[in-house]
Amino acid sequence: MLRDAPRMITMSFRVDVRLLKLALYTDDGQWINLGFAYDPGRVDHNFVLPIPLELPDANYFVAEWSVVDEQQRFLQGNFKFSFGAGALPPSEIIEASYGSTENENLPDTGAYVQQNP
């Protein structure tokens, strides 16, 4: 659940991949054109894609993605988000896990808000 409408979608992977698909839909299945185009020459582990328009009214949004890694393994998934004062909270909250020893560096997109305890 976001406070404001997002201006970009940021996706990070542990290994370099080719982003084959990024599609955004409203909760009722309306496709939102993000202008995404597959670039076969782009191999990366961080992708930052702008949302070029004002999002329509919806209870929530679904981003669907698919990638292929350098060993040609195909992965796909989705994530959901909502925003604004009347946004629906997530149906499940997953507690943070600290089991990974990987050092992950996310790109500075200006979307992260540091909160003081």
Helices and strands as residue ranges (DSSP letters): E 8-26, E 31-32, E 44-50, E 61-69, E 74-81
